[in-house]
């Protein structure tokens, strides 16, 4: 259907794509060289390979996030639309209405990562959404950016970006299938890692190295140059309400590539 026949949907998609494009440009701008995983035992990873919320001890969650290298973009800044809390070392994200937001961390520099292990869940799935039906909304998307090579966004108004993989939990989509969005078709893939019941905490393990090389037809996976928490309920039912939580993100290096 032509874009002018669905002006609201197209504008929403463009807004999200522009937001993501700006975010990844910021990742590139702040990129610095990083060392490899020299002499790292994957069973006893140093703190920089583990992202959790155990150091939060009260006060403003937004300020805590900023103090740990995160930046809030668009509706993520609005507490009337997006409620943020940390309870029992768990980061809770609740969309109170239709919204698009991104919480970006561009200070992460990791090379030779093999796997990512997520402990997370969905308290409330957005209603009537599915990537297979091109209603690309989710309660929580973890974006992982690779390298600094700029790949076309597919739209003249949207900044180009590094390659990225977005990971999410779903109800109606195919698990472990690399969905392609309307924009960033060459450099972005979106993958549902499971279909847990609302409220259930699950552990998802995903092979980033294999996925990157397979999805983008590459022989080598570049280093990770940023992550982002995305929330998009702009086209979902039930007024856009949704809620998710995440306890930890663990990056596991490829032991075969360490000395």
N, C-alpha and C positions, 0 to 999 in steps of 0.2 A: 504494500500500500504506500503511495507517495507520501513524502514527509509532510507536505502541507495538509494532508488529510488527517494527520495525527500530530498536530502542532505541539500539544502539551507533552506527549510522550517523547517526541523528538527533542524538544527543548530540555526535558529532564535528562535524557541520555547524553546530550551534548554537555550539560552542566556537570554531570558526573565525570565524563571523559576529560573535560577541561580541568576539573579539580584533580583528577589523577595525573594528568599531564603536568600540571604545575608542581604537584608533589614530587614527581620523579625528576623534574628539572632541578628542584631543590636538593634531591639526593645527589645528583651529579655535581652540583655547585659545591657541596660540602665534602665531596669524596677526598679521601686521603689514602696513601699507600698503606697496606697492611701486611703483616708477616704471615707465613704459612703456619700450619698446625705442627710445628716442630716438637717432637718428643712429647706428644700428648697421649695420655692413656684415655681412651674413650669411656672407660668405666669411672674415671675420676676427673671429670671435666672441670676446668677452671670456671670462675663465675661468668666470664665473658661469653661463654657458650650456652649459658642458662639465663633465660629471662623469666623472672617471676615477680611477685608483688609482696614478698616477705618483709621488705624494709619499710613498707608504709606503716606509720604509727599514729595516724590521725591527721585531722586538718583537711584542707582543700585537696581533693583528688586531682583536680586540674593543675594546681601548683606542683603537686608531687610528680605528675607526669612531665611537666615542663622541666622540673629539676633533674629528671632522668633522661633528657634528650628527646622528649616527644613534643610535637607541635600539633595543635588542633586546627582543622581547616573546615570552613563553611559551617554547616549545622552542628558539627561537633562542638562548637563554641557556645551553643545555646542550651542552657540547662533546662529550659522549658520544653525542648524537643528531645534532648538526649541526656538521660540521667546516668551519672558515673559514680560508682562506689567501689570500695575495696573492703570486703568483709571476710574474715578468716583467711587472709592471704589470697583471696579470689577477686579478680577484677570483673565487676558486673557492669554491663552495658545495656541500657533499656531505652528503646525508641518509644517516645510518647505520642508521636504523630508521624505523618509522612515527612521524610527527611532524607538528606544525603550528607554524610559527614565522613571525615578521614582523620585518624590520629596517626601521625607519621613520626618515625624515628630514623633519622638519617645519619646517626652516629655509629651504626653497626658496620664493622669491617671484618668479614670472615672469609677465609679461603679454604678450598678443598673440603667443603662440607658434603657429606654423603646423605644423611637423613635429617629430617626434622620430626620431633616427637612433641605432640600437643596434648595437653590435658585440659579439656574444655567441655562445653555443652550448650544446649539451647533451652532456655526456660519457656520461651514463647516464640514459635515460628511465625514469620509473617504470613498472612493469609493469601491464598490464591496466587502463589508465585511459583515459577519453575523456569529454569534456563532452557529446558526443552521446548517450552511454549513461548520463549523469548520475553518472559516477564522476569527480568534479571535483577531480582531483589534478594536480600539476605539479611538476617539479624546480625551476622558477624562474618566478615571476610578478612582473612589474614593475607596481605600482600607481601610477597618476598621478591625483591629486586636483585637482578644479577648484572654485574659489570657496569660499564659506563657507555657502551656503544649505543647510540641513539637510533631507534627503530621508528619508522613512520607510524603516526597515530591513525592515518587514513583520513584526516580532516585538516583543512588548511588553518582552522582556528584553534586546533588542539596541539599543544607542544608534543614533539616526539619524546620517546622515553627509552630507558633500558628495557631489556627483556624482563618480564615478571610472570610469576605464577600466583594465582589467588586460590586459597584453600578455604572451604566452607563446609557446613553441615546442612543437610537438606531433608525434605520429606518426599519429593516427587521426582527428583532427578536421578540419573544413572550415576552410580558410584564409580570413582576412579576413571571417569571419562573427561577428556580435556575439551570443555566447551569453549567456543570462540565467541567473543562479544561483537557488538556492532562496530566498535573502534578498537584500535590496537590489535587488529586481526593477525598481523605478522608477528607481533612481539609479546602477546599476552594470552594466557590460558587460565580457565577457571575450573576447578576440580572439587567436586563434592567427595568428602572422605568418609561419610557414613550417615546413617539415618537414626540417631538415637531418639528415644522417647523424651518428651519435654521434662526437664529437671534432672535427667541422668547425666552424670559425669563420665566421660569416655576418654580413652587414650587413643589417639590416632598417630600412626607412624607412616611417614611418606618419604620415598626415595627421591630427593630433590635432584641428585646428580643424574640418575637414569631418566627422570622425567624431563629435565631440561634438554638433555641430548636427544631424546626421542621426539619431543614436541617440536623443537626448533631445528632439528636435523644438524646438530653440531657434534663435533668430536670431543670437545673439552667444555666443561662447565666453569664459567668465570666465578669470581668471588661474589659473596653477598654484600650489597652496598646499601641496604636499607630494608625496613619492614613498615607495614602500615596496617592499622585496624580500620576496616571500612564498614560502614553501616548504610544500607540503602533500602528504605521502605517506601520510596516515592510513588510506586505504582501498586502497592499491596492493598489488600482489603482490610477491614476492621480498623479503619482510620490510620493505618500504617504502624500499628503497635507491634512491637517485637522485643525480645529480650534474650541476651546470651551472656555467657561467662567464660572466662579463661583463667586457669590457674598457673600454667607455665608453658614456656616454649623452650625446647632443648634442641640445640643444633649438635649433631654428632658427626665428627670428622671421619673421613675415609682412612681407616687404619692402614690400608695397603699403600697409602701415599705418604705416610709419615716415616721418618728415618727409623 
